[in-house]
């Protein structure tokens, strides 16, 4: 009887340990996905003004057959009351990079990065 109780306690303990370890592995996989998505977003942000022109535009695509990305570049209006807009030679652009992934089980994950970049105003 004592051996049966000992085996039952051991089986329950092993079940709990396996849940803890599988939860840790799942968390590590989610963290890795976020890390990859952030690297993709930062690389797309760096391409703006180099490979992607710094002008109003929308571009999208897929990286590594898993991460859907979208880049939006739009003018940013900054107009303090006492500035002359015609004398300005530069223009601010608002840049948004969105990365989405993980459509399994209805839980889509997403990262959005936003920044402002200074560009030359068209003549």
Buried (B, 14 or more C-beta within 10 A) or exposed (E): EEEEEEEEEEEEEEEEEEEEEEEEEEEEEEEEBBEBBEEBBBEBBEEBBEEBEBEEEEBEEEBEEBBBBBBBBEEEEEEEEEEEEEEEEEBBBBBBBBBBBBEEEEEEBEBEBEEEBEBEEEE
